[in-house]
Amino acid sequence: MRSRSLAVGTVLAVAVTACGTNSGNTSGSGTADPGGSGDGVKVGVVLPETATSARWEGFDKPLLDKALRAEGLDPDIQNAQGDVQKFATLADGMINAGVRVLLIAAPNSEVGASVARKAEAQGIQVIDYDRLNLGGSSKFYVSFDNVKVGELQGRGLVDGLAKLAPGKKPAEVIEIEGAPTDNNATLFYNGQQNVLKPKYTSGELKLVQSQPIEGWDNQKGGTTFEQILTGNGQKVDGVVAANDGLAGAVITVLRKYGLTGKVPVTGQDATPDGLQAVLRGDQYMTVFKPIAAEAEAAAKLAGALARGDTAAADKLANGVTKDPKGNRDVKSVLLTAQLITRENVKSVVDAQFVKASDICVADTAAACAELGIK
């Protein structure tokens, strides 16, 4: 049912810049005002939501604002708050205001593809940001190698099982996946299966159930996980959770049944809550995706397109991602992510992605001291 999207990564030398989880302009919920406050070429950015992941407002928005202004552009960055119609309306406002470039991280491929077609009909260049819109028409895509992100999650689960359930065969695994309408969720799943499927086939692991969660809804993810867990006699040895939000919901259920710290749980995004859970031992791993690098890469690409320098844009986007629905190759910038466990949480702080004060709270202070996080 899921098809493997092929991606060829490219390495960009982009420095990771400092950010706080609440830094920058975080209003994001008002109507579009593409006029902005700068004098540069107008660029529009529409982000998808805030409910299921802290990254969009806490990281992407301020980092994109900073990076786009550094390219001499005048950005208007808005958030659709999970509302597909609002996403389309915000984009329409930016298109009508004459932005030169539009960056979109769409709630689903259908609305993303529709927005791209409208923008391109007006001569506006469109970049799919973080999420590729299947069946769309955007010429450029900036993200991480999301199959490899899934492989990191699969590898993390296997390592966690070796530590927390050594020698148990088959170890029973529940998979709580992302939204089926998000192509990234499919890529994460494909990467996970590159690692886990051979182990299911060999009998080393047993898949209890794999369940995508509509809208990446954390509450729904927790409820679904509890139903699967109780249906399996309250037994589980490892949990694949597609991001830190879903991992947090899973951990709440595990705590209810006295299983926290005994069952490795994966995650993604290296959020403050996720990193705290890793330090406590409730979550085995997360994936650090340096969003500053993603924002800078998107800004450099937007700058080249705003100047009409397609040769420079093509040089930046020298990778290719397959859109299986549209049967097309999309020019891509694909960045590299990092597996984070308790032992290397400090590297996320050292990269200035989060502050030590964001993760070194009362119940993690001892772990921070032990690991030299300050």
C-alpha positions in Angstrom: 0.0 0.0 0.0 3.0 2.3 0.6 5.4 3.0 -2.2 9.1 3.9 -1.7 10.0 7.4 -2.8 13.5 7.6 -4.1 15.7 10.5 -3.0 19.2 11.5 -3.7 20.6 13.7 -0.9 22.8 16.7 -1.2 25.1 18.0 1.5 24.9 21.7 2.2 27.5 23.5 4.4 24.9 25.5 6.4 25.7 26.7 9.9 23.1 26.0 12.5 22.0 29.3 14.1 20.7 29.9 17.6 17.0 29.9 18.4 14.8 29.5 21.3 11.5 27.6 21.4 9.5 30.7 21.6 11.7 33.2 19.8 10.7 35.3 16.9 7.3 36.5 15.7 4.9 33.8 16.6 1.5 35.3 16.0 1.0 33.3 12.8 -2.8 33.1 13.1 -3.9 36.3 11.6 -4.8 37.2 8.0 -2.1 37.4 5.5 -0.2 40.7 5.3 2.4 40.2 2.5 3.5 43.8 2.6 5.7 42.9 5.6 8.1 45.4 7.2 11.1 45.2 4.9 12.0 46.7 1.6 13.0 43.5 -0.2 11.2 41.2 -2.7 8.0 39.8 -1.2 8.1 36.1 -0.3 5.2 34.2 1.3 5.4 31.2 3.6 2.4 29.2 4.7 3.0 26.7 7.6 0.6 23.9 8.4 -0.4 23.9 12.1 0.7 24.2 15.7 -1.4 21.5 17.5 0.7 18.4 16.9 4.3 19.7 16.7 6.0 22.7 18.4 8.5 23.0 15.6 6.5 25.1 13.1 6.0 28.2 15.4 8.9 27.6 17.8 11.6 26.9 15.2 10.6 27.1 11.5 8.9 30.5 11.7 11.6 32.5 13.4 14.4 30.7 11.5 12.8 31.2 8.2 12.1 34.9 9.0 15.8 35.4 9.8 17.1 33.5 6.9 14.9 35.1 4.3 15.7 38.6 5.5 19.4 37.7 5.4 18.8 37.0 1.6 17.3 40.5 1.3 13.8 39.3 1.0 10.6 40.5 2.7 8.9 37.5 4.2 5.3 37.1 5.3 5.0 33.9 7.4 1.5 32.6 8.4 0.2 29.5 10.0 -3.0 27.7 8.9 -3.5 26.2 12.3 -4.4 22.8 10.8 -7.3 24.3 8.8 -7.1 23.3 5.1 -9.4 26.1 4.0 -7.4 28.6 5.9 -4.2 27.4 4.3 -5.7 28.0 0.9 -7.1 31.4 1.9 -3.7 32.5 3.3 -2.0 31.4 0.1 -4.6 33.2 -2.0 -3.9 36.4 -0.1 -0.2 36.1 -0.7 -0.7 35.3 -4.4 -3.0 38.3 -4.9 -0.5 40.5 -3.1 2.1 39.6 -5.7 4.7 37.6 -3.7 7.6 36.6 -6.0 8.1 33.2 -4.3 5.8 31.0 -2.2 7.1 28.4 0.3 4.4 25.9 1.4 4.3 23.2 4.1 0.8 22.0 3.3 -1.5 20.0 5.6 -2.0 17.6 2.8 -0.9 17.1 -0.8 -4.3 18.0 -2.3 -4.4 21.6 -1.0 -0.6 22.0 -1.5 -0.9 21.0 -5.2 -3.9 23.3 -5.7 -2.1 26.2 -4.1 1.0 25.6 -6.3 -1.1 25.5 -9.5 -2.7 28.8 -8.6 0.6 30.5 -7.8 2.4 29.2 -10.8 -0.4 30.4 -13.1 0.5 33.9 -11.8 4.2 33.4 -12.5 5.1 32.8 -8.8 7.8 30.3 -8.1 6.7 27.6 -5.5 8.9 25.6 -3.1 7.5 22.7 -1.2 9.0 23.2 2.2 9.6 20.1 4.4 6.7 18.1 2.8 6.5 17.1 -0.9 3.0 17.6 -2.4 2.4 14.4 -4.3 0.8 15.0 -7.7 1.7 18.6 -7.4 3.7 20.9 -9.8 6.2 22.7 -7.5 9.6 22.7 -9.2 11.6 22.6 -6.0 11.6 20.8 -2.7 13.6 21.4 0.5 13.5 18.9 3.4 15.5 16.2 5.0 16.2 12.7 3.7 13.0 11.4 5.3 13.6 7.7 4.4 16.9 8.0 6.3 15.0 9.6 9.2 12.8 6.5 9.3 15.8 4.3 9.2 17.2 6.1 12.2 14.0 5.4 14.1 14.1 1.7 13.1 17.7 1.5 14.2 17.0 3.3 17.5 14.2 0.8 18.3 16.4 -2.2 17.6 19.2 -0.7 19.8 16.7 0.1 22.5 15.3 -3.5 22.5 18.8 -4.9 22.7 19.3 -2.8 26.0 15.8 -3.1 27.5 14.6 -6.5 26.3 17.9 -8.4 25.6 17.4 -11.9 24.2 13.6 -11.8 24.0 12.4 -13.4 20.7 10.1 -12.4 19.3 10.0 -8.9 20.9 6.5 -7.5 20.3 6.3 -4.1 18.6 3.5 -1.6 18.1 3.9 1.1 15.4 2.1 4.5 15.8 2.6 6.2 12.5 2.0 9.7 11.2 -0.9 11.0 9.0 -1.6 8.9 5.9 -2.1 12.2 4.0 1.4 13.4 4.7 4.0 12.0 2.3 6.7 12.5 4.9 4.9 10.0 7.1 5.0 7.4 4.3 8.8 8.1 3.9 9.4 7.7 7.6 7.5 4.4 7.5 9.4 3.2 4.5 12.7 3.9 6.2 11.6 2.2 9.4 10.6 -0.9 7.4 14.0 -1.0 5.7 15.3 -1.8 9.2 12.4 -3.6 10.8 10.8 -5.7 8.1 13.7 -8.2 7.8 13.5 -8.7 11.6 9.7 -9.3 11.4 10.3 -11.8 8.6 13.0 -13.6 10.6 10.9 -13.8 13.7 13.3 -11.7 15.8 10.5 -9.2 16.1 6.7 -9.5 16.0 4.6 -6.7 14.7 1.5 -6.4 16.9 -0.1 -3.7 14.8 0.9 -0.7 12.7 -1.6 2.2 12.8 -1.4 5.6 11.0 -2.9 8.5 12.9 -5.0 11.0 11.1 -3.7 14.5 11.3 -0.8 13.5 13.5 -3.3 13.9 16.4 -1.5 13.2 19.6 -4.7 12.5 21.6 -6.0 10.1 19.0 -2.5 8.5 18.9 -2.6 7.8 22.6 -6.1 6.4 22.5 -5.3 4.2 19.5 -2.1 2.9 21.2 -4.0 2.1 24.4 -6.6 0.1 22.4 -3.9 -1.9 20.7 -2.0 -2.4 23.9 -5.0 -3.7 25.9 -6.0 -5.8 22.9 -2.6 -7.4 23.2 -3.0 -8.2 26.9 -1.1 -5.0 28.0 2.0 -6.5 26.5 4.5 -4.6 24.4 8.3 -4.6 24.1 8.9 -1.7 21.8 7.0 1.2 20.3 7.7 3.0 17.0 6.2 6.5 17.5 6.6 8.7 14.4 7.4 12.0 16.3 7.9 13.3 19.8 4.2 14.4 20.1 3.0 10.8 19.4 5.8 9.5 21.6 4.5 11.7 24.5 1.0 10.3 24.1 2.4 6.7 24.1 4.4 7.4 27.2 1.4 8.7 29.0 -0.3 5.3 28.4 2.8 3.3 29.3 2.9 5.2 32.6 -0.7 4.2 33.3 0.3 0.5 33.0 3.6 0.8 34.8 5.7 0.3 31.7 7.6 3.6 31.3 11.4 3.1 31.1 10.9 -0.6 30.4 9.8 -0.2 26.7 11.9 1.7 24.2 9.9 4.4 22.4 11.1 6.2 19.3 10.4 9.8 18.4 11.4 12.7 16.1 12.0 16.4 16.0 14.2 16.7 19.2 11.5 18.9 20.9 12.2 20.1 24.5 9.5 17.7 25.7 11.0 14.9 23.7 14.5 15.6 24.9 13.3 15.7 28.5 11.6 12.3 28.0 14.9 10.9 26.6 16.8 12.3 29.6 14.2 10.7 32.0 14.5 7.4 30.2 10.8 7.4 29.2 11.7 7.8 25.5 14.7 5.9 24.1 15.5 8.2 21.1 14.5 11.1 19.0 15.7 12.5 15.7 17.5 15.9 15.5 16.7 17.6 12.3 18.6 21.0 12.2 15.8 23.2 11.1 18.1 26.2 10.9 19.9 24.4 8.1 16.6 23.6 6.4 15.4 27.3 6.7 18.7 28.6 5.4 18.7 26.2 2.4 15.1 27.2 1.6 16.0 30.9 1.9 19.0 30.6 -0.4 16.8 28.8 -2.9 14.0 31.4 -2.6 16.6 34.2 -3.0 17.9 32.7 -6.3 14.4 32.2 -7.6 13.3 35.8 -6.6 16.3 37.1 -8.6 15.3 34.9 -11.6 18.6 33.0 -11.3 17.4 29.6 -12.2 21.0 28.3 -12.7 21.8 29.2 -9.1 18.6 27.5 -8.0 19.4 24.4 -9.9 22.9 24.3 -8.4 21.5 24.5 -4.9 18.8 21.9 -5.5 21.1 19.2 -7.0 19.2 16.3 -5.5 16.1 14.6 -6.9 13.0 13.3 -5.2 10.5 11.0 -7.0 6.9 12.0 -6.9 5.2 8.6 -7.6 1.7 10.1 -7.9 2.8 12.7 -10.4 5.4 10.5 -12.1 7.9 13.3 -12.0 11.3 14.1 -10.5 11.4 17.1 -8.3 14.7 19.1 -7.8 15.5 18.8 -4.2 17.7 19.9 -1.3 17.8 17.0 1.2 19.6 17.5 4.5 20.9 15.0 7.0 19.4 14.2 10.4 21.0 12.7 13.5 19.9 10.0 15.9 19.7 11.3 19.5 19.8 9.1 22.6 20.5 10.0 26.2 24.2 9.9 25.6 24.3 12.6 23.0 21.4 14.9 24.0 24.2 17.5 24.7 24.9 17.7 21.0 21.5 19.3 20.4 22.2 21.9 23.0 25.7 22.5 21.6 24.1 23.1 18.2 22.0 25.8 19.9 18.8 24.1 18.7 17.5 24.2 22.3 18.7 25.9 25.4 19.9 23.8 28.4 17.2 25.6 30.4 14.5 24.2 28.1 15.4 20.6 28.9 17.1 20.7 32.3 14.1 20.9 34.6 13.5 19.5 38.1 13.2 15.8 37.1 16.1 15.9 34.5 18.6 18.1 36.4 20.6 15.1 37.6 20.8 13.7 34.1 21.9 17.1 32.8 24.6 17.3 35.4 25.8 13.8 34.6 26.0 14.5 30.9 27.5 18.0 31.2 24.5 19.8 29.9 24.5 23.4 31.1 
